[in-house]
């Protein structure tokens, strides 16, 4: 068991999003520019967190700093599940090819949570 913060979880998200963000930034039908290796912006990370169907809303709130808790205790299997779900969404066509709208128009679709959505570990 380890104690983690929202910032720690964001660092995991950033690592996976930064590997694929250039695909998301390239409009459909345009040539992929692999030379643009800029890291994901805060808005892009927030959009990722708000749109991911693999995280329960309580977990999203914790990551975004909208929860009362500053840290949570997680098990290694929970952390692995978090990493797997983050990687899966970062590589998903739905995420990569859905047009990004900068704030204040973050992800505006209906809340997406599946039956396998990851919840806070308590």
BELSUL-V149334 format. One record per residue. N is the residue number from 1. RES is the residue in one letter. PHI is phi in whole degrees, -180 to 180 (NA if undefined). OMEGA is omega in degrees with one decimal (* if undefined). BURIAL is + if it has 24 or more other C-alpha atoms within 12 Angstrom, else -. Layout:
[[N	RES	PHI	OMEGA	BURIAL] [N	RES	PHI	OMEGA	BURIAL]]
This chain:
[[1	X	NA	176.6	-] [2	X	-134	176.8	-] [3	X	-96	-179.0	-] [4	X	-127	176.7	+] [5	X	-110	174.4	+] [6	X	-62	179.1	+] [7	X	-63	177.6	-] [8	X	-62	179.9	+] [9	X	-67	176.3	+] [10	X	-64	179.0	+] [11	X	-64	175.4	-] [12	X	-66	179.2	+] [13	X	-61	-179.6	+] [14	X	-58	-179.2	+] [15	X	-58	-178.2	-] [16	X	-81	179.8	+] [17	X	-66	-178.6	+] [18	X	-63	178.5	+] [19	X	-74	-174.2	+] [20	X	-125	-172.7	+] [21	X	-61	179.8	+] [22	X	-63	175.7	+] [23	X	-67	-179.0	+] [24	X	-67	-178.3	+] [25	X	-77	-177.9	+] [26	X	-89	179.5	-] [27	X	-62	179.5	-] [28	X	-56	177.9	-] [29	X	87	178.9	-] [30	X	-94	179.1	-] [31	X	-68	179.7	-] [32	X	-71	179.9	-] [33	X	-98	-178.4	-] [34	X	-76	-179.1	-] [35	X	-77	179.4	-] [36	X	-84	-176.8	-] [37	X	-105	179.4	-] [38	X	-65	178.8	-] [39	X	-67	177.3	-] [40	X	-60	178.4	+] [41	X	-79	175.5	-] [42	X	-59	178.7	-] [43	X	-64	179.7	-] [44	X	-67	177.5	+] [45	X	-66	178.3	+] [46	X	-62	178.5	+] [47	X	-62	178.0	+] [48	X	-60	-177.6	+] [49	X	-64	-178.8	+] [50	X	-68	-175.0	+] [51	X	-94	-174.2	+] [52	X	-66	-179.1	+] [53	X	-81	-175.1	+] [54	X	-93	177.7	+] [55	X	-118	175.2	+] [56	X	-69	-177.6	+] [57	X	-57	178.5	+] [58	X	-63	177.5	+] [59	X	-69	177.7	+] [60	X	-59	178.9	+] [61	X	-61	179.0	-] [62	X	-62	-177.9	+] [63	X	-62	-177.2	+] [64	X	-82	177.8	+] [65	X	82	-179.0	-] [66	X	-100	-179.8	-] [67	X	-117	179.1	-] [68	X	-71	-177.1	-] [69	X	-78	174.4	-] [70	X	-98	178.1	-] [71	X	-138	173.0	-] [72	X	-133	176.9	+] [73	X	-98	-179.1	-] [74	X	-126	175.2	-] [75	X	-91	177.3	-] [76	X	-63	176.6	-] [77	X	-60	177.5	-] [78	X	-65	179.5	+] [79	X	-63	177.5	+] [80	X	-63	177.6	-] [81	X	-62	177.6	-] [82	X	-62	-179.2	+] [83	X	-63	-179.0	+] [84	X	-62	180.0	-] [85	X	-66	177.4	+] [86	X	-63	180.0	+] [87	X	-62	-179.3	+] [88	X	-59	-179.3	+] [89	X	-72	180.0	+] [90	X	-64	-179.3	+] [91	X	-103	-175.2	+] [92	X	-78	178.5	+] [93	X	-58	-179.6	-] [94	X	-60	177.4	-] [95	X	-72	-172.9	+] [96	X	-69	-174.0	+] [97	X	-114	174.7	-] [98	X	-89	-175.3	+] [99	X	-59	177.4	+] [100	X	-81	175.0	+] [101	X	-121	-178.0	-] [102	X	-69	-176.2	-] [103	X	-58	5.1	-] [104	X	-86	-177.9	-] [105	X	-102	175.2	-] [106	X	-62	-178.9	-] [107	X	-45	-174.5	+] [108	X	-114	178.7	-] [109	X	-69	178.2	-] [110	X	-65	178.1	-] [111	X	-55	-178.3	-] [112	X	-112	171.8	-] [113	X	-137	179.5	-] [114	X	-96	179.4	-] [115	X	-67	179.3	-] [116	X	-101	-178.9	-] [117	X	-67	-177.5	+] [118	X	-80	-179.5	+] [119	X	-108	171.0	+] [120	X	-58	-172.5	+] [121	X	-78	177.1	+] [122	X	-150	*	-]]
